[in-house]
Amino acid sequence: MQSFEITERDLHALGFKFWMDDFGSGYSSLNGLYEYDFDLIKIDMKFVQHLDDNNGANRKLMRSLVTVAKEMDILSLTEGVETEEQYAFVKQIGCDKPQGFLLAKPRPMDDFGRIL
């Protein structure tokens, strides 16, 4: 029997996109940015929800994360954007995609129609 291996490069060539979820927490670390070819990092919501804690450390971290992503040609998405202040900040630092209740509330699947 012949072995068949599909690589990350093969999947990219087919149009698949790779996202790192919850970047900055748990197992999503800086090491992953050079080990894999990510298209987008999704910055964990804890950063934006605590912007001013610890003398604004999260503002500095988020600004740096977005800058690193841009330098590596990786899109950035910040989850958990719930206030106008948070939205203004993530746009000001150049985050590509803000996401959260401020922009769109969860909706039932029936609002989108049935997928068969």
N, C-alpha and C positions, 0 to 999 in steps of 0.2 A: 504494500500500500504506500502511495506517495504522500509525503507530508506537505502541508500547505500552511504557510504563515503569512498573516496580514500584519503589516507594520503601521505605525502611526503615520509614516510618510505616505503609504498606500491609501489610507483613509483620507488624509488631507487631499490627495490627488483626486479622490472621488467626490470632494466637496464637503466632507465632514469638518466641523469646527470643534475645537477643544477649549473648554472653559474650566478654570480652576475656581471651584465654589468655596465660599467662606474664607477667602484669602486673608491671612493674618491670624488665623486661629486654628487650633487643632493640628491636623496633619498638612494643612496647606501652608507651605513655608517657602522661603526664598530659594531653597534648593530646587524645588520643582520648576522654577523659572528657567533654569539652565539645563535641567534633565529632560524636559519635555518641550514641545513646540506648541505653547498655548496661544490661542487667538484672543482670549479675553480672560481677565481676572475679575472675579466678583468679590469686592471688598466686603468683609463681614460687617453686618449692621451694628455691631457693638461699637465700632469706631465712630460712626456718625451719631449714634444715640448718646454718646458721652464726649462730645466735642470739647467742652470746656473743663472737664475733669483734669486734675493733676496739672494745673497751669496750662491747659490747652495742648497737652502732649498728643492727643489724637489728631488735632488739626495738623500738627507737624508731621506725624506719621502718615496721615492720608495724603498730604501734599507730596511727600517723598515717594509713596507707593505709586501715585499717579504719574509722577515724573519718571520713575524707573520703568513703568509700563510703556510710556510713550517712547523712551529711549530704546526699548526693545521691540517696538512696533507691535505692542499688545494693547488691545482696547481695555478700558476700565469701566466697570459697572459698580456703583455703590448701592447696596440694598439697605432698606430701612429708612428711606427719606420720608419724614412725616411732617416737617415744618417748613415754612418759607425760608427761615434762616438756614436750615440744613441744605435746602435746595440751592440757595444762593451760594453757599460755601462750596458745594461739590461742583457747581458750574464754574465758579471763580478759579478753582484749582485745575480745571481742565478735564474733569471726569467726563468720559464719553457718554455714559448712560446712567442717569439717576433712576432709581426704582424704589417705589414705596407707596404707602397709603395716600400721601399727598397727591400723587400723580394718577393713581388708579386703585380703586378698592377691589378686593376679590369679588368675583361674580359667579353665580351658579353656572354650571356647564350648560344648562338649558338656554341661557342667554346667548350662547354661541351657536346653538343648533346641535342636533345630534350627529355624531360621527359614526358612520356605518362601516 
